[in-house]
Amino acid sequence: MTRALTEEEAGRLAWLSLLPRTRVGLYEITETQIKKGLVDANETIRASFEETGFHEFEAQPPGADAKRLLPIWLLTASGLKPTKISLYRPHTKGGVFYRLWIYGLPTAVPNAYPGDVMALVQDGTTCVAFNLTLFELTEDRLQDLSALF
């Protein structure tokens, strides 16, 4: 991530850290991600996935044949929506890039803007993606997240 979290985002992240046995990876949304949905899995995402055993990019061979597709949840304005996440290493530049793609993200989070921060919170089995910048800590949303973890 290239920018510091706002005070509000940091508060939301602090609350997420209270969820038992979970880890959080963050990335800053870019214009390309809004249009195409393709995300570089940065160090925070890779480390959080590896810590819980959700996914280990280093052990994954490069190429479309080795792509891994896992179920996740999207937290949207209307609640939790089931979707999938694609995790892969393209052959380009020797497979040293790590990528993810969340199915339906641009439609599920239509108010996302470049510079917003997305969070991937997971415990090794369950993963929830949501816009940390726009995420409001309503009682319903807190209960939804707590129930999953």
PADREN-22087 format. One record per residue: y negated, z, x negated of N, C-alpha, C, CB in turn; residue in one letter; residue number from 1. Coordinates in Angstrom, 3 decimals, m for minus. Glycine has a CB too. Layout:
! residues N
[r [Y Z X] [Y Z X] [Y Z X] [Y Z X] a NUM],
...
This chain:
! residues 149
[r [1.172 0.000 m0.833] [0.000 0.000 0.000] [m1.238 0.000 m0.880] [0.003 1.202 0.949] m 1],
[r [m2.254 m0.722 m0.455] [m3.416 m0.872 m1.322] [m4.586 0.025 m0.942] [m3.864 m2.291 m1.309] t 2],
[r [m4.588 0.576 0.223] [m5.726 1.417 0.609] [m5.275 2.846 0.899] [m6.437 0.829 1.839] r 3],
[r [m6.224 3.766 0.820] [m5.936 5.165 1.138] [m5.867 5.324 2.654] [m7.015 6.114 0.530] a 4],
[r [m5.082 6.282 3.095] [m4.995 6.569 4.532] [m6.277 7.228 5.013] [m3.781 7.473 4.840] l 5],
[r [m6.646 6.934 6.256] [m7.768 7.640 6.860] [m7.323 9.066 7.165] [m8.271 6.914 8.152] t 6],
[r [m8.244 9.920 7.491] [m7.905 11.307 7.833] [m6.974 11.352 9.044] [m9.188 12.124 8.115] e 7],
[r [m7.244 10.509 10.012] [m6.406 10.459 11.218] [m4.987 9.973 10.885] [m7.048 9.533 12.278] e 8],
[r [m4.878 8.931 10.075] [m3.563 8.429 9.665] [m2.801 9.481 8.868] [m3.713 7.146 8.833] e 9],
[r [m3.505 10.169 7.968] [m2.861 11.210 7.156] [m2.345 12.340 8.048] [m3.849 11.769 6.103] a 10],
[r [m3.084 12.685 9.076] [m2.638 13.713 10.024] [m1.388 13.279 10.768] [m3.746 14.034 11.022] g 11],
[r [m1.350 12.035 11.162] [m0.166 11.508 11.848] [1.035 11.488 10.910] [m0.439 10.092 12.390] r 12],
[r [0.799 11.095 9.665] [1.869 11.078 8.680] [2.386 12.500 8.417] [1.378 10.433 7.372] l 13],
[r [1.482 13.462 8.375] [1.892 14.858 8.182] [2.793 15.315 9.324] [0.656 15.778 8.080] a 14],
[r [2.451 14.928 10.535] [3.308 15.294 11.666] [4.681 14.652 11.515] [2.661 14.869 13.003] w 15],
[r [4.724 13.392 11.118] [6.011 12.707 10.946] [6.883 13.401 9.909] [5.787 11.253 10.541] l 16],
[r [6.257 13.965 8.897] [7.032 14.627 7.850] [7.735 15.878 8.365] [6.130 14.988 6.682] s 17],
[r [7.358 16.352 9.529] [8.011 17.515 10.123] [9.296 17.158 10.862] [7.063 18.205 11.068] l 18],
[r [9.513 15.875 11.122] [10.760 15.469 11.779] [11.910 15.730 10.814] [10.718 13.955 12.211] l 19],
[r [12.973 16.365 11.262] [14.054 16.752 10.341] [14.774 15.554 9.727] [15.059 17.620 11.066] p 20],
[r [15.048 15.658 8.430] [15.877 14.704 7.679] [15.356 13.269 7.697] [17.268 14.719 8.226] r 21],
[r [14.087 13.085 7.934] [13.539 11.724 7.970] [12.701 11.447 6.731] [12.694 11.513 9.237] t 22],
[r [12.538 10.156 6.462] [11.656 9.677 5.412] [10.793 8.579 6.027] [12.465 9.155 4.160] r 23],
[r [9.613 8.398 5.467] [8.670 7.422 6.000] [8.266 6.445 4.909] [7.428 8.121 6.586] v 24],
[r [8.308 5.153 5.227] [7.773 4.102 4.381] [6.573 3.494 5.075] [8.843 3.024 4.070] g 25],
[r [5.564 3.121 4.318] [4.330 2.579 4.890] [4.008 1.222 4.281] [3.158 3.551 4.669] l 26],
[r [3.378 0.376 5.077] [2.808 m0.856 4.529] [1.553 m1.220 5.289] [3.825 m2.012 4.586] y 27],
[r [0.648 m1.865 4.576] [m0.606 m2.309 5.165] [m0.409 m3.703 5.747] [m1.754 m2.299 4.115] e 28],
[r [m0.793 m3.865 6.995] [m0.617 m5.139 7.694] [m1.575 m6.180 7.114] [m0.853 m4.969 9.224] i 29],
[r [m1.045 m7.392 6.910] [m1.861 m8.511 6.442] [m1.917 m9.577 7.543] [m1.287 m9.109 5.110] t 30],
[r [m2.804 m10.521 7.375] [m2.921 m11.629 8.327] [m1.607 m12.408 8.410] [m4.076 m12.571 7.923] e 31],
[r [m0.967 m12.638 7.271] [0.310 m13.364 7.247] [1.369 m12.621 8.045] [0.790 m13.570 5.799] t 32],
[r [1.417 m11.305 7.907] [2.403 m10.524 8.651] [2.169 m10.601 10.154] [2.373 m9.073 8.199] q 33],
[r [0.916 m10.635 10.560] [0.615 m10.753 11.984] [1.085 m12.106 12.506] [m0.896 m10.571 12.242] i 34],
[r [0.877 m13.166 11.731] [1.258 m14.513 12.165] [2.761 m14.762 12.056] [0.513 m15.548 11.345] k 35],
[r [3.369 m14.348 10.936] [4.764 m14.700 10.670] [5.735 m13.538 10.795] [4.877 m15.276 9.308] k 36],
[r [5.259 m12.316 10.679] [6.127 m11.156 10.766] [6.842 m10.792 9.475] [7.125 m11.383 11.813] g 37],
[r [6.681 m11.584 8.436] [7.351 m11.359 7.158] [6.622 m10.285 6.355] [7.430 m12.669 6.351] l 38],
[r [7.373 m9.281 5.874] [6.785 m8.143 5.175] [7.462 m7.966 3.821] [6.911 m6.853 6.020] v 39],
[r [6.674 m7.738 2.779] [7.231 m7.342 1.489] [7.617 m5.869 1.594] [6.205 m7.590 0.310] d 40],
[r [8.864 m5.557 1.278] [9.326 m4.164 1.302] [8.845 m3.495 0.021] [10.897 m4.073 1.437] a 41],
[r [7.723 m2.805 0.114] [7.114 m2.177 m1.061] [7.924 m0.956 m1.511] [5.659 m1.766 m0.756] n 42],
[r [7.461 m0.318 m2.558] [8.198 0.803 m3.149] [8.396 1.963 m2.172] [7.471 1.299 m4.383] e 43],
[r [7.388 2.275 m1.333] [7.565 3.401 m0.399] [8.659 3.107 0.618] [6.248 3.709 0.330] t 44],
[r [8.730 1.876 1.062] [9.774 1.494 2.014] [11.134 1.517 1.337] [9.494 0.098 2.604] i 45],
[r [11.239 0.889 0.188] [12.529 0.840 m0.517] [13.018 2.246 m0.866] [12.410 m0.009 m1.799] r 46],
[r [12.124 3.091 m1.367] [12.516 4.458 m1.748] [12.952 5.272 m0.531] [11.354 5.170 m2.461] a 47],
[r [12.219 5.160 0.572] [12.594 5.932 1.763] [13.934 5.466 2.318] [11.509 5.814 2.844] s 48],
[r [14.179 4.155 2.312] [15.460 3.626 2.786] [16.608 4.100 1.894] [15.423 2.085 2.829] f 49],
[r [16.368 4.070 0.590] [17.425 4.467 m0.347] [17.717 5.968 m0.258] [17.028 4.095 m1.784] e 50],
[r [16.681 6.784 m0.101] [16.861 8.243 m0.023] [17.782 8.656 1.118] [15.515 8.926 0.144] e 51],
[r [17.722 7.945 2.223] [18.536 8.322 3.389] [19.811 7.497 3.509] [17.723 8.173 4.657] t 52],
[r [19.918 6.441 2.715] [21.077 5.563 2.826] [20.930 4.515 3.914] [22.304 6.376 3.084] g 53],
[r [19.720 4.339 4.451] [19.505 3.324 5.490] [19.766 1.924 4.955] [18.077 3.413 6.039] f 54],
[r [19.254 1.657 3.751] [19.480 0.361 3.112] [19.114 0.466 1.638] [18.655 m0.762 3.808] h 55],
[r [19.888 m0.202 0.798] [19.584 m0.217 m0.633] [19.367 m1.668 m1.064] [20.736 0.454 m1.468] e 56],
[r [18.104 m2.036 m1.222] [17.764 m3.407 m1.593] [18.354 m3.803 m2.937] [16.263 m3.577 m1.628] f 57],
[r [18.357 m2.876 m3.897] [18.856 m3.195 m5.236] [20.324 m3.615 m5.221] [18.676 m2.000 m6.156] e 58],
[r [21.102 m3.045 m4.330] [22.534 m3.358 m4.259] [22.811 m4.628 m3.457] [23.293 m2.191 m3.641] a 59],
[r [21.811 m5.131 m2.780] [21.969 m6.311 m1.927] [21.808 m7.582 m2.759] [20.943 m6.291 m0.765] q 60],
[r [22.786 m8.476 m2.698] [22.620 m9.734 m3.425] [21.530 m10.596 m2.790] [23.945 m10.506 m3.465] p 61],
[r [20.859 m11.427 m3.587] [19.853 m12.328 m3.013] [20.511 m13.426 m2.181] [18.996 m12.954 m4.126] p 62],
[r [19.742 m13.946 m1.236] [20.190 m15.078 m0.437] [20.369 m14.752 1.030] [21.468 m15.597 m0.979] g 63],
[r [20.239 m15.784 1.842] [20.329 m15.629 3.291] [21.696 m15.139 3.740] [20.014 m16.937 3.969] a 64],
[r [22.744 m15.476 2.980] [24.091 m15.048 3.359] [24.251 m13.528 3.287] [25.123 m15.720 2.461] d 65],
[r [23.442 m12.875 2.480] [23.546 m11.427 2.304] [22.538 m10.662 3.170] [23.341 m11.070 0.838] a 66],
[r [21.818 m11.372 4.027] [20.829 m10.727 4.887] [21.512 m9.660 5.743] [20.111 m11.774 5.785] k 67],
[r [20.841 m8.535 5.904] [21.383 m7.452 6.712] [20.508 m7.280 7.946] [21.465 m6.127 5.897] r 68],
[r [21.126 m7.200 9.110] [20.427 m7.066 10.383] [20.822 m5.735 11.007] [20.755 m8.257 11.342] l 69],
[r [19.820 m4.864 11.237] [20.082 m3.526 11.764] [19.252 m3.267 13.020] [19.781 m2.461 10.698] l 70],
[r [19.768 m2.460 13.935] [18.975 m2.102 15.120] [17.908 m1.076 14.748] [19.888 m1.544 16.244] p 71],
[r [16.727 m1.230 15.313] [15.656 m0.243 15.158] [14.913 m0.140 16.484] [14.676 m0.633 13.989] i 72],
[r [13.945 0.743 16.516] [13.074 0.913 17.680] [11.646 0.583 17.275] [13.166 2.363 18.251] w 73],
[r [10.906 0.022 18.223] [9.462 m0.161 18.071] [8.786 0.810 19.023] [9.022 m1.651 18.359] l 74],
[r [7.865 1.603 18.519] [7.078 2.477 19.375] [5.824 1.708 19.755] [6.732 3.840 18.664] l 75],
[r [5.695 1.408 21.032] [4.580 0.603 21.539] [3.764 1.440 22.522] [5.095 m0.705 22.222] t 76],
[r [2.709 0.860 23.024] [1.873 1.540 24.008] [2.660 1.909 25.257] [0.689 0.667 24.383] a 77],
[r [3.719 1.152 25.562] [4.516 1.439 26.755] [5.821 2.171 26.447] [4.823 0.156 27.478] s 78],
[r [5.959 2.697 25.240] [7.139 3.483 24.908] [8.005 2.820 23.849] [7.953 3.728 26.144] g 79],
[r [9.237 3.292 23.745] [10.178 2.785 22.750] [10.854 1.516 23.240] [11.227 3.845 22.415] l 80],
[r [10.916 0.516 22.360] [11.559 m0.763 22.659] [12.618 m1.038 21.596] [10.511 m1.924 22.718] k 81],
[r [13.852 m1.333 21.997] [14.863 m1.657 20.993] [14.629 m3.049 20.408] [16.270 m1.570 21.603] p 82],
[r [14.863 m3.176 19.124] [14.759 m4.472 18.458] [15.653 m4.429 17.222] [13.267 m4.810 18.075] t 83],
[r [15.433 m5.356 16.300] [16.215 m5.405 15.062] [15.292 m5.601 13.877] [17.266 m6.534 15.115] k 84],
[r [15.809 m5.214 12.724] [15.103 m5.438 11.474] [16.031 m6.241 10.563] [14.666 m4.081 10.804] i 85],
[r [15.476 m7.261 9.947] [16.204 m8.089 8.996] [15.768 m7.652 7.599] [15.937 m9.628 9.237] s 86],
[r [16.752 m7.363 6.741] [16.493 m6.897 5.371] [17.146 m7.871 4.410] [17.030 m5.440 5.143] l 87],
[r [16.382 m8.410 3.475] [16.963 m9.407 2.571] [16.175 m9.555 1.288] [17.051 m10.744 3.260] y 88],
[r [16.807 m10.238 0.352] [16.200 m10.599 m0.929] [16.300 m12.114 m1.051] [16.906 m9.867 m2.149] r 89],
[r [15.184 m12.815 m0.990] [15.247 m14.268 m1.138] [15.617 m14.664 m2.570] [13.905 m14.901 m0.746] p 90],
[r [16.149 m15.860 m2.719] [16.512 m16.381 m4.046] [15.298 m16.625 m4.932] [17.295 m17.670 m3.902] h 91],
[r [14.117 m16.790 m4.341] [12.930 m17.123 m5.124] [12.687 m16.095 m6.215] [11.705 m17.223 m4.220] t 92],
[r [12.288 m16.572 m7.360] [11.950 m15.754 m8.527] [13.072 m14.781 m8.887] [10.660 m14.981 m8.269] k 93],
[r [14.283 m15.246 m8.803] [15.428 m14.457 m9.248] [15.817 m13.310 m8.337] [15.152 m13.920 m10.579] g 94],
[r [15.360 m13.310 m7.101] [15.746 m12.269 m6.158] [15.084 m10.930 m6.394] [17.201 m12.091 m6.198] g 95],
[r [13.944 m10.929 m7.087] [13.281 m9.660 m7.372] [12.319 m9.234 m6.262] [12.534 m9.758 m8.680] v 96],
[r [12.184 m10.040 m5.242] [11.354 m9.676 m4.104] [12.244 m9.123 m3.005] [10.534 m10.889 m3.597] f 97],
[r [11.708 m8.162 m2.269] [12.450 m7.515 m1.198] [11.649 m7.712 0.079] [12.700 m5.989 m1.497] y 98],
[r [12.328 m8.164 1.118] [11.609 m8.520 2.339] [12.248 m7.881 3.561] [11.563 m10.033 2.507] r 99],
[r [11.424 m7.731 4.586] [11.917 m7.304 5.892] [11.165 m8.060 6.962] [11.763 m5.773 6.086] l 100],
[r [11.789 m8.128 8.099] [11.190 m8.804 9.240] [11.606 m8.036 10.474] [11.622 m10.309 9.324] w 101],
[r [10.629 m7.552 11.237] [10.905 m6.801 12.454] [10.780 m7.757 13.629] [9.935 m5.581 12.609] i 102],
[r [11.874 m7.950 14.326] [11.899 m8.877 15.451] [10.943 m8.405 16.549] [13.332 m9.017 16.007] y 103],
[r [10.106 m9.335 17.016] [9.197 m9.071 18.130] [7.979 m8.236 17.789] [9.933 m8.400 19.203] g 104],
[r [7.734 m7.978 16.520] [6.614 m7.112 16.141] [5.257 m7.649 16.599] [6.600 m6.928 14.642] l 105],
[r [4.929 m8.922 16.360] [3.602 m9.394 16.780] [3.369 m9.272 18.292] [3.420 m10.841 16.360] p 106],
[r [4.406 m9.453 19.079] [4.282 m9.337 20.532] [4.207 m7.880 20.961] [5.457 m10.027 21.225] t 107],
[r [4.998 m7.021 20.326] [5.056 m5.610 20.702] [3.811 m4.834 20.286] [6.273 m4.970 20.090] a 108],
[r [3.150 m5.289 19.235] [1.957 m4.611 18.740] [0.806 m5.630 18.695] [2.214 m3.977 17.320] v 109],
[r [0.365 m6.098 19.872] [m0.631 m7.171 19.895] [m2.011 m6.751 19.399] [m0.755 m7.701 21.284] p 110],
[r [m2.286 m5.466 19.351] [m3.598 m4.992 18.907] [m3.651 m4.715 17.415] [m3.975 m3.746 19.660] n 111],
[r [m2.622 m5.107 16.680] [m2.601 m4.878 15.233] [m3.600 m5.799 14.542] [m1.182 m5.101 14.664] a 112],
[r [m4.246 m5.262 13.521] [m5.226 m6.014 12.743] [m4.909 m5.886 11.258] [m6.664 m5.519 13.037] y 113],
[r [m5.302 m6.870 10.464] [m5.139 m6.717 9.022] [m5.820 m5.422 8.565] [m5.727 m7.946 8.266] p 114],
[r [m5.128 m4.679 7.728] [m5.641 m3.400 7.259] [m5.040 m2.208 7.979] [m7.119 m3.369 7.407] g 115],
[r [m4.468 m2.427 9.175] [m3.757 m1.340 9.854] [m2.540 m0.955 9.018] [m3.329 m1.759 11.301] d 116],
[r [m2.063 0.251 9.213] [m0.906 0.744 8.474] [0.282 0.889 9.419] [m1.225 2.094 7.787] v 117],
[r [1.384 0.266 9.030] [2.633 0.393 9.783] [3.489 1.459 9.115] [3.397 m0.972 9.860] m 118],
[r [4.195 2.219 9.933] [5.114 3.245 9.437] [6.523 2.900 9.874] [4.713 4.656 9.947] a 119],
[r [7.463 3.100 8.965] [8.890 2.982 9.261] [9.482 4.355 8.994] [9.599 1.849 8.391] l 120],
[r [9.758 5.091 10.057] [10.327 6.427 9.914] [11.811 6.330 10.261] [9.587 7.476 10.832] v 121],
[r [12.659 6.899 9.399] [14.097 6.766 9.619] [14.845 7.920 8.970] [14.608 5.426 9.071] q 122],
[r [16.065 8.121 9.444] [16.890 9.209 8.933] [18.207 8.709 8.341] [17.172 10.206 10.039] d 123],
[r [18.288 7.425 8.054] [19.513 6.840 7.522] [20.309 6.111 8.579] [20.364 7.903 6.899] g 124],
[r [20.103 6.463 9.825] [20.806 5.836 10.943] [19.822 5.222 11.931] [21.699 6.857 11.655] t 125],
[r [18.854 6.011 12.337] [17.853 5.596 13.323] [16.557 5.274 12.600] [17.625 6.702 14.399] t 126],
[r [15.919 4.181 13.012] [14.646 3.774 12.418] [13.668 3.411 13.529] [14.841 2.575 11.442] c 127],
[r [12.435 3.874 13.387] [11.369 3.561 14.340] [10.195 2.986 13.554] [10.936 4.834 15.164] v 128],
[r [9.670 1.859 14.034] [8.495 1.229 13.435] [7.328 1.352 14.410] [8.773 m0.271 13.080] a 129],
[r [6.161 1.651 13.885] [4.977 1.701 14.745] [3.718 1.613 13.903] [4.966 2.989 15.591] f 130],
[r [2.636 1.281 14.578] [1.340 1.147 13.931] [0.735 2.544 13.784] [0.392 0.199 14.745] n 131],
[r [0.744 3.072 12.576] [0.223 4.410 12.303] [m1.274 4.488 12.573] [0.515 4.809 10.858] l 132],
[r [m1.978 3.391 12.376] [m3.416 3.370 12.603] [m3.739 3.533 14.081] [m4.019 2.075 12.074] t 133],
[r [m2.949 2.905 14.956] [m3.219 2.947 16.392] [m2.417 4.009 17.138] [m2.936 1.607 16.993] l 134],
[r [m1.446 4.602 16.488] [m0.546 5.564 17.106] [m1.312 6.788 17.583] [0.552 5.974 16.129] f 135],
[r [m1.210 7.081 18.861] [m1.842 8.273 19.404] [m0.778 9.331 19.605] [m2.582 7.967 20.734] e 136],
[r [m1.068 10.550 19.205] [m0.095 11.634 19.304] [m0.086 12.235 20.708] [m0.400 12.720 18.267] l 137],
[r [0.348 11.445 21.678] [0.478 11.971 23.036] [1.777 12.759 23.132] [0.444 10.822 24.094] t 138],
[r [1.834 13.659 24.064] [3.029 14.484 24.243] [4.260 13.626 24.513] [2.823 15.476 25.389] e 139],
[r [4.115 12.575 25.315] [5.249 11.689 25.627] [5.787 11.012 24.370] [4.832 10.624 26.653] d 140],
[r [4.905 10.517 23.538] [5.342 9.828 22.319] [5.982 10.796 21.326] [4.157 9.114 21.659] r 141],
[r [5.427 11.988 21.233] [6.022 12.989 20.356] [7.429 13.347 20.828] [5.141 14.247 20.298] l 142],
[r [7.608 13.470 22.124] [8.933 13.783 22.670] [9.903 12.631 22.445] [8.835 14.102 24.168] q 143],
[r [9.435 11.386 22.599] [10.282 10.221 22.348] [10.797 10.232 20.905] [9.503 8.917 22.631] d 144],
[r [9.895 10.435 19.950] [10.285 10.444 18.550] [11.202 11.631 18.218] [9.044 10.480 17.670] l 145],
[r [10.854 12.809 18.709] [11.658 13.992 18.448] [13.078 13.827 19.009] [10.984 15.233 19.052] s 146],
[r [13.191 13.203 20.157] [14.503 13.006 20.784] [15.395 12.077 19.945] [14.330 12.429 22.203] a 147],
[r [14.798 11.105 19.281] [15.583 10.166 18.458] [16.098 10.819 17.192] [14.743 8.946 18.094] l 148],
[r [15.340 11.758 16.645] [15.718 12.362 15.373] [16.176 13.787 15.560] [14.563 12.315 14.398] f 149],
